[in-house]
Amino acid sequence: MRRIGTLTAITAGVLASVPFITGAAAADGCWATEPIDLANEGVWTYRNQVAWCAKDGEVTSVEVKVTHQVLNPACTWAGRVEESVTPAKDGARTAFDLSEFTCPGAIGAKGVNPWVIVTVQPDGTYTVDATGIRP
């Protein structure tokens, strides 16, 4: 019986020094948002999708993929004008993209700058904080 007590004490000591897997560690991995689509009907389309990875409760990498399609030959794709990934609360990151189409006259008045702000979390969740089309 004394041996069982000693074994129990040793086992308890070993288990106390072993880190247990928490929810954050279990959520380690990589994810992607659903595509976020913006469009100027019949003129252009813009698609934004954010992919990210996390480890130990921190987002470790973020990649913003932007695809576009010019539908009106009077317009051209000018490219991604402004982009950033900044730290947010609790290990999250906020990704911002502002892109530009160049369209003349009345076509351009409908908007030529699609933009998206997304915050990604280390547990694989995300929020689309804001989107828009700026003339």
N, C-alpha and C positions, 0 to 999 in steps of 0.2 A: 504494500500500500504506500509505503514511503517513496518507492520508486515512481509511482504514478504521480504523486504530488510534485516530485522534482521534475519529471517530464512535463507536467502541465506548466510549471513555472518557466522552464526553458522555452517551451512553445510560445507562451504568452510574451516572453521577452523578444523572441525572434519576430513574432507577428507585429509587435509594437514598432519595430524598426523598419518594417516593409511598408512603402507608400501604397496606399489604396488608390485604385483608378477612380477618378472623380468624373462627373458628367462632362466637364470641359475636356479632359483627356480622351474620353470616349468619343467626343465629337471631332477629334482631329481628322482632317481630310481636306478634300477640295470640292467645290461646288460652283454652280453658275446660275445666274438669274435667268428668268424667262426673258425672251427678247422684249425690248421696249421699242415700239414702233411709233414714229411720228411721220407725218406726210403733209405735203401741200398738194392736194388732190389734182392729179393729172400733170404735175410739174416735177416733183421729186419725192423720194422716200428715204427715210433714215432709220436705221436699226442699231440700237445700242444693247450690248450684252456684257455683263461684268462676270468674270471668273475669279475665284480667290481660293486660297488655301490657308489653313490655320493649324497651329500646333500649340499645345499647352495653354489654351485660352487666349492666344494672340493671333491675329491675322498676320500671316508671314509674307504673302504675296497677293497682288491684285493686278489683273490685266483687263483693260477695257477694250472691247472689240467693237468697232464701228464699221458698218457696211452701208452703202448708199446706192441709189439708182436715180439717174437723171431721166425724166420722162418727157420733158419739153426741150427740144433742141436749142432753144434760145438760152437755156441755163447751162452752167457748168459747175462741177464740184470743185470748190476752192480748197477743201480739206478740213482737217481738225485744227481749229484756231487756238483753242485754249483747253488744257486738260490738267487735272491734278488728282493726286491721291493723298489725303491728309489723315492723321490720326483722329479717332473719335473716342468716345467713352468706352471703358471696359474692354480694351483690346480690339475694338472695331476700327474700320477705316471707311472714309467717305470718298467716293470717286465722283469727279465732275468732268463732263465733256461738253464743249461748245464747238460745233462744227459750222461750216458755211457753204452755201450754194450761192453763186453769183447769177442773178437773174435781173434783166433790165426792166425798167418802167413799172407798169401795173403788175407784171408778174412778180417782181421783187417786193412790191408793196404788200403782198400776201404773206411775207415772211421768208427769210433766207437763212436764219440761224437757229437750227434745232439744238436744244440742250437738255441734259439729263443730270440729276444728282441722285446717287444711290449710296446707302450706307450698308456695308456688309459686316456681319457679326461672326465671331469665331466659332459659334455653334452651328453655322450653316444657314442661318436665317438672314433676311435682308429686308430693307424698306426702300421703296422708291420715294425719295423725299420731295422731289419736284421735277417737272418736265415742262418744256415750253418751246415755242417758236417765236423768235424775236425778229421783227422787221429790220 
